[in-house]
C-alpha cells in the first residue's frame, strides 16, 4: 500500500511540474485533445494501461 501512495504522489508531482513549467503548452495540448476521437483515446489508454501492468507485474516478480 505504501508503494501505491508513493506512486500516486509521484504522478501528481510530475503532472504539477508540467503545468508549472509549461502552462501554455499544457493548455494547447488539452485543446488538441478535443480533436481526438473517443475510440483513439480509449485505445491509447488501454495500451498505456497494459504497459503499466506489465511493468508492475515484472517488477513484483
Backbone as CSV, one residue per row, in Angstrom:
resi,resn,N_x,N_y,N_z,CA_x,CA_y,CA_z,C_x,C_y,C_z
1,UNK,0.829,-1.195,0.000,0.000,0.000,0.000,0.871,1.256,0.000
2,UNK,1.993,1.185,0.710,2.884,2.331,0.783,3.397,2.702,-0.614
3,UNK,3.720,1.676,-1.423,4.223,1.918,-2.773,3.168,2.582,-3.653
4,UNK,1.912,2.190,-3.465,0.826,2.785,-4.245,0.683,4.271,-3.930
5,UNK,0.780,4.613,-2.678,0.693,6.021,-2.269,1.879,6.799,-2.826
6,UNK,3.066,6.204,-2.787,4.257,6.857,-3.340,4.102,7.045,-4.844
7,UNK,3.593,6.025,-5.541,3.391,6.117,-6.990,2.392,7.212,-7.325
8,UNK,1.311,7.317,-6.572,0.319,8.361,-6.812,0.920,9.740,-6.549
9,UNK,1.703,9.857,-5.492,2.378,11.127,-5.206,3.342,11.513,-6.313
10,UNK,4.057,10.551,-6.853,4.972,10.810,-7.957,4.211,11.258,-9.200
11,UNK,3.084,10.623,-9.468,2.238,11.026,-10.586,1.796,12.488,-10.440
12,UNK,1.312,12.842,-9.260,0.868,14.219,-9.022,2.035,15.196,-9.131
13,UNK,3.199,14.803,-8.647,4.388,15.645,-8.710,4.759,15.938,-10.162
14,UNK,4.800,14.901,-10.983,5.175,15.084,-12.388,4.139,15.925,-13.116
15,UNK,2.866,15.663,-12.887,1.812,16.475,-13.509,1.938,17.940,-13.072
16,UNK,2.188,18.154,-11.813,2.316,19.512,-11.304,3.487,20.257,-11.923
17,UNK,4.608,19.564,-12.082,5.781,20.192,-12.703,5.470,20.607,-14.131
18,UNK,4.795,19.730,-14.877,4.471,20.055,-16.272,3.607,21.311,-16.358
19,UNK,2.591,21.409,-15.509,1.718,22.587,-15.527,2.444,23.832,-15.015
20,UNK,3.379,23.686,-14.085,4.106,24.839,-13.547,5.131,25.374,-14.540
21,UNK,5.813,24.474,-15.247,6.877,24.905,-16.149,6.337,25.279,-17.531
22,UNK,5.356,24.524,-18.020,4.848,24.739,-19.379,3.338,24.978,-19.396
23,UNK,2.834,26.023,-18.735,1.375,26.193,-18.680,0.735,26.418,-20.055
24,UNK,1.366,27.197,-20.910,0.783,27.467,-22.230,0.776,26.206,-23.091
25,UNK,1.849,25.438,-23.040,1.909,24.207,-23.839,0.901,23.173,-23.328
26,UNK,0.693,23.130,-22.018,-0.281,22.193,-21.478,-1.699,22.574,-21.907
27,UNK,-2.001,23.882,-21.933,-3.307,24.330,-22.413,-3.494,23.932,-23.869
28,UNK,-2.454,24.144,-24.664,-2.515,23.806,-26.077,-2.733,22.305,-26.263
29,UNK,-2.038,21.507,-25.481,-2.184,20.062,-25.576,-3.614,19.638,-25.228
30,UNK,-4.187,20.243,-24.191,-5.550,19.897,-23.804,-6.558,20.305,-24.872
31,UNK,-6.308,21.413,-25.563,-7.186,21.819,-26.664,-7.115,20.817,-27.806
32,UNK,-5.921,20.306,-28.099,-5.762,19.317,-29.165,-6.449,18.008,-28.812
33,UNK,-6.586,17.742,-27.529,-7.217,16.508,-27.076,-8.667,16.418,-27.536
34,UNK,-9.327,17.568,-27.697,-10.725,17.588,-28.137,-10.890,17.043,-29.547
35,UNK,-9.844,17.157,-30.374,-9.962,16.725,-31.770,-9.724,15.224,-31.935
36,UNK,-9.297,14.544,-30.883,-9.047,13.106,-30.952,-10.339,12.363,-30.613
37,UNK,-10.640,11.351,-31.401,-11.888,10.611,-31.185,-11.824,9.798,-29.891
38,UNK,-13.012,9.469,-29.397,-13.098,8.680,-28.166,-12.429,7.320,-28.324
39,UNK,-12.593,6.710,-29.495,-12.005,5.383,-29.693,-10.475,5.448,-29.689
40,UNK,-9.904,6.518,-30.236,-8.452,6.668,-30.208,-7.954,6.879,-28.782
41,UNK,-8.673,7.681,-28.012,-8.297,7.893,-26.607,-8.416,6.597,-25.816
42,UNK,-9.480,5.852,-26.061,-9.680,4.583,-25.365,-8.558,3.597,-25.705
43,UNK,-8.215,3.517,-26.997,-7.139,2.624,-27.422,-5.813,3.019,-26.786
44,UNK,-5.499,4.309,-26.803,-4.268,4.790,-26.181,-4.243,4.498,-24.694
45,UNK,-5.373,4.714,-24.024,-5.465,4.438,-22.598,-5.263,2.971,-22.288
46,UNK,-5.850,2.109,-23.106,-5.682,0.667,-22.897,-4.235,0.238,-23.115
47,UNK,-3.586,0.806,-24.124,-2.183,0.470,-24.381,-1.311,0.869,-23.192
48,UNK,-1.495,2.096,-22.697,-0.709,2.548,-21.549,-1.021,1.723,-20.309
49,UNK,-2.281,1.337,-20.153,-2.666,0.519,-19.008,-1.966,-0.842,-19.070
50,UNK,-1.938,-1.455,-20.245,-1.289,-2.757,-20.405,0.214,-2.644,-20.168
51,UNK,0.836,-1.595,-20.714,2.275,-1.391,-20.487,2.552,-1.221,-18.996
52,UNK,1.740,-0.419,-18.326,1.906,-0.217,-16.889,1.733,-1.502,-16.110
53,UNK,0.743,-2.306,-16.493,0.518,-3.582,-15.816,1.709,-4.511,-16.001
54,UNK,2.247,-4.559,-17.213,3.397,-5.423,-17.488,4.597,-4.985,-16.655
55,UNK,4.846,-3.674,-16.583,5.956,-3.165,-15.761,5.764,-3.568,-14.306
56,UNK,4.570,-3.369,-13.789,4.296,-3.707,-12.395,4.442,-5.215,-12.174
57,UNK,3.917,-6.010,-13.099,3.974,-7.464,-12.967,5.412,-7.961,-12.887
58,UNK,6.265,-7.481,-13.809,7.646,-7.947,-13.812,8.456,-7.362,-12.649
59,UNK,8.085,-6.194,-12.188,8.783,-5.594,-11.055,8.458,-6.322,-9.749
60,UNK,7.256,-6.852,-9.637,6.824,-7.520,-8.400,7.302,-8.967,-8.353
61,UNK,7.683,-9.517,-9.494,8.140,-10.933,-9.517,9.634,-11.014,-9.557
